[in-house]
Structure formats: structure tokens, C-alpha cells
Amino acid sequence: MGRVLGLVWEKRPRVWGLLVCAVVGAFVAGESPSSRISSPQRRSASSESEIILAGEHAVVHGSAAVAAAIDLYTRCSLRLLPLADDEAGAAVLELDLRDPGLTFSWPCAQLREALLTEEVAGAQEARPCSPDRLASIARLLEEHEIPEAKVWLSAGLSAFLFLYTSILGCRPGKVTVSSDLPMGSGLGSSAAFCVSMSGALLTAAGMVAAVDGISSKGTGWELVGKDDLELVNQWAFQGEKIIHGKPSGIDNTVSTFGSMIKFKKGELTNLKSRNPIKMLITDTRVGRNKKALVAVNSISEEVSSLVELAANDEIAITSKEEKLAELMEMNQGLLQCMGVSHSSIETVLRTTLKFNLVSKLTGAEGGGCVLTLIPTLLEKVIAELESQSFRCFIVEVGGQGFQVCQGGCSCFNGDVV
């Protein structure tokens, strides 16, 4: 019997939190891989979403972008089944997507035949999905007859099959995924999926362990070492590449390491906010229209400097908020000139402007979510936006990154895991 471990991945920056909570079953040291799954064991992971403060798509072209995590969660529960099922030929890998109400399954024998023609290299080093392997995965998905309108679903399933079989092989199991995040709205839902999934799988493979340090988010939660975080991030990035082709890596990096970051040409700089910042997220419920965009690098650089500037009194704090609002307004104006806004986004901008609040879209792809800087939360703003059928989220900032838990732990929603 292995100990019960909880794994938390906190995708929350010190200023904007992106948190991952993962609950996983760990194994007794020295057990062989086969003995580790001789009896049913369950693992769960939860990761937060992410927002871009400045520099939409600039990062793809070598300019700087500033991103941060928020506390809206994607939850992944993994249960590995006994090897006896596999030996009897009845073993399957099942994926249950709770929010769209979809379930997919593949016989382990079919996965083994299609994907494991070569010896698995192991989980200790992330590796890209080869064109041949991706083609084999695509053939596995054909029998499910996924419509073209749901291309995002095919990409997500491909990433899932690649991560699962690369890290754990073709072991029988059931994975359940649910999320607080609206899909395709610029909040990093795919990165949250890939990071939490990778973290749970790597913990099951014995590749992720806790270090000293207690989380403030629940009794018993512990921090994860930097090397382990890097491994989770590298695997998640490989999943993101399957979904997006050539992602910048900023979404999965924020999700893994927490803390607000500046990301430029593959290099990241952790930003420590000297004062708390509150944001209102408004989901326009309009899908994004992806276009190649480049925001101005200087805005991102100035935002980076501003968030780290200490403000020691109310006057200084107000001045700092006003400057951040000015930069957000400039960024939104540039995006509007590029033609990537939307009538629903403009409605949100007009509504918040009535209360002297500044907003900008996040993700820069003609839809999705709108980010509003809130010095003091105004309930009237939320009420009016929701009266127009928009959905609003109040998000907190701050966090400690990916974490693990041993024994019974209180999770972030108050449940004991």
C-alpha cells in the first residue's frame, strides 16, 4: 500500500495567482513499476488559468509580454486500474470530460499497438511528439468522428493521449476533467489542462516529490522543488505544442511556476508586486477570431517595472493604479486599431468606463474575456454586466506555485482529500 499524496500545482503569481491543486496517490519507495498499479489508485490535479496584462502575441515575435495566473481551476482526476484487467484483455483508458459531457475510451491493446512500437524513453525527460506518432494518434481519434467545428477537442485529445502514453505507457486507467474556465476565451485553459495533467501523471510515475515548505492554501500542502517544476513545465509545453503548433510557452510557464512573469525570447523574469492588485474578468461568451498580432514591446516593459515599484501610502498606490490603467488603455487602443476587438468587448468597455474603470481584452483574438482593473470592487459594475448576459469572475492574486501534499489535506474549496 502506498501513501496517499496530494499534488498541488499553483499557477498563481505572487500578484496574480494561477494555482494548481493536485491530489495524487504516491507509492512506497522501492516498488517496481508493475507493483505500483497492482491495485486501484487515484490521483487528482487542479490548475488555475492565466491572463495577459500586456503584449498580446508580441511574445511570439520576440517582444516582451507580461502574464499572471488567476484562481479559476481546471481539475483532473486520474485512477490507475489493476494490471489484471490488462492481462485479461479488458483494459481500457477512459477520458471523461465533464463540462461538455463527453466520454472517450481506447482499449489498451489498441494503444499499445498504435503508439508503443518503440521502447518508451521514460518520463524523466520531456520529448516532442514526432510526426509519425501524431499521425498514429490522429488515426485513433478518427473512429470517434469529431466534427471540424470542434477542432479544439481533437487537439486536446491528441495532447492527452501523447502525455499519458509517454509518461505512464498504456496502463489502464480513467481520467476525469472538469473546469471553471470558459474554453477558448484567452484565459489559458489549454495550458491549465496540460500542466495539471502532466503534474498528476509525473507524480504517478514517481518523478515529482515534495520539499520542505508549507502552502498557505490548505493544511498539509507542501511545495515542489524547482527541478520538478521544470519537468512539469517541459512536459506541459509539449502538450501545448500539439494543441497550438508554435506556442510561446508563456501560458504553461505561468501555470507551473506561479508569480507574475515577464516573458521575452524564451527567457522569463519573475515579477514581485509590491502592492496587491485586483481584477475583474468578464467573459463575453464570444469565441475568439485568431489573427497574427504584435503589441508594442515598450508597454510590456513599462508594466513590468510598474508592478515591482513599491507604493508605501494611499497616494502612491493610487498613482500606481492610475499609471497601470493608462498602460492598459493604451494597449487596448492599439488592439482596436489592429481590428481585433468585437462588439461584445466594446460593450464591456463602455459599461466599465461609466464607472471610471479601464478595461482591455486578454488574448487579443477578437472575443473571449475582458480584463478590468479595480481599485475598489464595484458591485454595480458586475450587476450591470451580468444583466447584459455576460459572465463575471472576481479573481485574487498571489500564490506559491506547484505543490504536493502527504496524508489528509484540506483543499482550496474546503474539502479534505
N, C-alpha and C positions, 0 to 999 in steps of 0.2 A: 504494500500500500504506500503510495506516495503522499507527501504532504500536500495540503491544499494551498495554492498560491494565488494571489490576486495580482494582476498586472495592470498598471495604470499608465496610459500614455497621455500626457497633458500637453495639448497643443496650444497652450496659453502662454503668451509672452508676459513678462512682468507687467506690461501695460495693457496688453490685450490678451486674454488668455485663450489658448487653444488646448484643451485638456483631453487626455486620453485615459479612460479608466478601463483597465483590463483585468478580468478575474480569470486566472488560469490554474490548472492543476499541474503542480510540479512533480518531479519524480525523485525517488530516493537515489542518492549518488551511487554510481557503480552499476545501475541496472542496464541491461542490454537494450538496444532499440526495440527488439521484439517484445520484451517483457514489459516495456513501458505502456503498451497498449493492450495488455492481456485482459484488462477489464475496462468497462466504460469509464472515461474520464472527461470532465467538462472544463472548457476554458471560455472566458468571455472577455471582450475588449470593448472599450468605448473611447472614441476620439472626437475632438472638437473641430469646428470649422474655422475658416480664416477669411480675413478681409484685407484688401489692398488700400492703404491710405493714399499712396501717390505712386505714379509711374506705371500705370496700366500698359502692359505689353512692351514698355521701354526695356525691361529686363531681357527680353528675347533678343533685342538688338544691341546689347552691351551697355545700356544705360542703367542707372540705379532705380530701384523700386523699394518702397517701404511697406512691409506687411506685418500683420499681427493676428493672433488667434482669439477666438470668441467661444463662449461656453454654450454652444449648441452641439449636440452629440450624435455620433454615429456609433451604434452598438453592434458588436459581433460576438456571437456565442458559438463556440466550437466544442463538439463532443466526439471524441475518437471512440470507435466501436471495437469490440474484441476481434482479434485476428482469426478466431474460429469461423466467423462469418465469411472472411475472405477465403479461407481454406475450403469452405463448403460451396464456394462459387456464388454465394448470395450477397456478397458485399457490394455496397454502393457508396458513392459520395453524393451527398444531397446538399443543395443550397436553397434556403428558404428566405426570400426577400419579402419581409412583412409589409412594407409600405405599399408597393404596387400589388401585393397579393399574388406573387408568382413563386413557383417552386420548380427547381430543375434537379435532375439526378442523372448520374452516369455510373454504369457498372464498373467496378474497379478493374475487372479483367479487360474491359474495353479501353480504359485509360492507360493501363499498363502496355497494351499492345500498340496504342497510338502514340504515346508520349515517352515511354521509357525504353526506347530501342537502344539507347546508350546508357552507360552507368551514370547514375546521378552523382554529381560532384560533391554534394553536401551543402549545408546551409551556412557554413562559416564564411563564405564569400559570395556576395551578390554577383550575378551574371546576367547579361541581357538575354532576352528571348530571341533565338535565332529565327530567320525567315522560315525555315523548314518546320520548326516547332510551332510557330504561329499559324502556319498553314494547316498543320495537323489539328490544332485547337479549333480553327475555323470549321474544319470538317466535322468535328464533334458537335459543333453548335448548329450545323445545318439541319439536323433532324428535329430541332426544336422550332424551326420555322419562325424565326424572329423577324418581324416586319422592318422594312427600311426606315420607317418613321421612328423606330426605337434603336437606332444605331448606337446610342449611348449604352443601351443594355448589352448589346453584343460585345462592345469594348470592355465593359465592366466584367462580364462573364469570362472573357478571354484572360483578363488580368487575374481574376480569381483562380482559374484553372492553372495558370502559369505559376502563381505564387504557391498554391497548395502543393502541387506535384513537385515543384522544385525544392521546397523546404521539407515536406513530410512524405514525399513519394506518393504512392497510390493506396495509402491506408484508408480503410473505410471510415466514414465519419459523417456528421451532419453539422452544417454551418447555418446559423440564423442571423440575418442582418436587419436592423431597423435604424431609423434615423429621424432626428429633429429637423434635418436640413432640407430645404426645397432644392430639388435637383436642377442642375444647370443654371444656377442663379448668381454665380460669381462668389460663392462662399467656400469654395474648396472642398466640395462634397466628395469628389473622387479621391483627393489626397487623404481625407479623413478615413475613407474606406480602405485605401491601400496601407496606410500607416497602422491602423488598428488591426487589420487582417495580418499584416506582416509581423507585428508585435506578438499577437497571440500564437501564430504559427512558430515563430522563433523561440518563444518561451516553451512551447510544447516540445520543440526539438532540443531543449536544454542549452540554447545559445544565449539566453538573456537571464541575468541574475540581478538581485538587489544589492545595493551598497548601503552603507550607513547613511542615515538621514531620513527624517520622518516628514511625511506630507502633512500640510495643514488641512487637507480636504477630507480626511476621514481617518478614524482610528486604525492603526496598523499599516498604513500605506507607506512604502519606502521608495527612495529614489533609485534610479538605474544609472549605472556607470556610463561615462562618455563613450567608451568604445562600443558598448551595447547599443547606445542610442544611434551611433553612426551606422552600425549594421542594420538596425531597423530602417533608418533613413535610406540607406543604399537599396535595400530590397523594395521599399515603397516607391522609390524613384523608378525602378524597373517596371513596376506595375503602372505607374503614371505614363511611362513611355509607350506602353501598349495602348493606353486609353487616348493619349493626346498626341502621340507621334514625337514631337520635339518640345517637351515642356521645359521651362526654365529651371525647375527644381525648387522654386521658392515656396510653393504650397506645401509640399511634403516636408521641407526643411523646417518651416514654422511649426508644422504639426508635430514634428518629432522633438525639437529642442525647446519649444516654448519661447517666451520673451519676444518682444517686438524686434524685428531684424531689418537691416538694410542689406539688400542682395544686389550684387553687381558683378557681372562676368564670372559667375560661379563662386565668388567669394562672399561670405556673409559676415556681417558685423552685428553683434548683439547690441541692442539699444536699451538702456535702462531709463525709464521715465521717472523723473524726479517728483512728479505730481500725478495723481490719479486722473484718468480721462474717461468720460462716459460717452457711449454712442448708442444711438437708436438705429436699428436695422429695419428697413421697410421692404418687404417682398412685393414687387409689383405684380407678381404672378404672370409675367410676360417672359417667354423664352428668349434667350439671347441670340443675336444675329452676329456671328463671329466675323470679324474683319481684322486685317493686319493694321495695327495701330502703334504709334510711338508717342508717348507722353514726354514732356520736357524733363530732362535729367536734373536740371537745377532745382526744380520744385521738390523732387525726392531728396536731394541733398540738403535742402533747407529744412524740410520736415524732420529729417534725421537729427540735425543739430538742435532743432527746437525742442523735441521731446526729451532730450537729455539735459536741457537747460533747467537749472533749479529755480523755482519760484517760491520765495520764503514768506510772502504775505499775500493778502487778498488782492491787492492792486497788481502785484506781479503775476499772480495766477490769472487774473482777468486779462492782462496784457498778452500773456502767453496764449490763452484761448482765442483771443481776437486775431492774433497772428496766424494760428493754425487754421482758423476759419477762413482767413484771407487766402491762404495757400490752397485750401480745399476748393474755394470758389474759383480761383484761377485754373486749377486742374479741371474742374467741371466745364468751365468755359472753353478750354481747349478741346475737350472731348466733344462738346456740342458743335464746335467748328468743324470737327472731323466727320460729323454726321452720324455719330454712333449713339445718340440719345434715342428716346422713344417718347410718345405722347404720355404714357403712364408715368415715366420718370419725370417728365416736365410737370405733371400734376402733383407729384410728391414734392418737387422743388418749390412750386408755388404755395403749397399748403404749409410747409415748414417755414418759408420766408415770411408768411403772415405773422409768425411768432418770433421773427428776427433770428431764425436758426439757419445755418448754412448746411447744404447737403451736396453730395456728389455720388454718382453711380460707382459701384465697385465691380471691377472685372472688365469694364469698357467694352461691352459687346451688345449694346442695344436692347437692354431688358434686364431681367434679374433683380438685384437688390440695390437699394439706395442707402448710403451711409450718412447719418446726421450727427453733427457734433452737438452735445447737450451739456451746457454749463450746469444747469439745474433742470432735472427731468420735468417736463411739462405734460401733465396728463391730458390736457386739452388737445395737444398735438396728436397724441396717439388716438384719442377718441375720434377726431375728425378724419384721420387717415383710415381707421378701421371702418368708419361709416361709409367710406367710398370703396369698400370691399378689398382693401389692402390688408396684408398681414404684417404685424409689427413684432419685433423681438427686442427686449431690453437686455443688453449684454454687459457682463462685467469684464474687467481687465485684470491681468495678473495670472501667475501660475508657475509651476515648478518643473514642467516637462514630464517626460515618460517616467512612470513609477511602477513598482511592484508591491505586492502585499503577501505576507505569510500568515496563515491562520485565519480566523474570523475577522473580517474587516467591515467597517461601516462605509458604504459607498456614498457617492455625492448626492444621491436622491434620498438618503436616509436608510436605505435597505442594508441589511447585513449580508455579506457574501462570504 
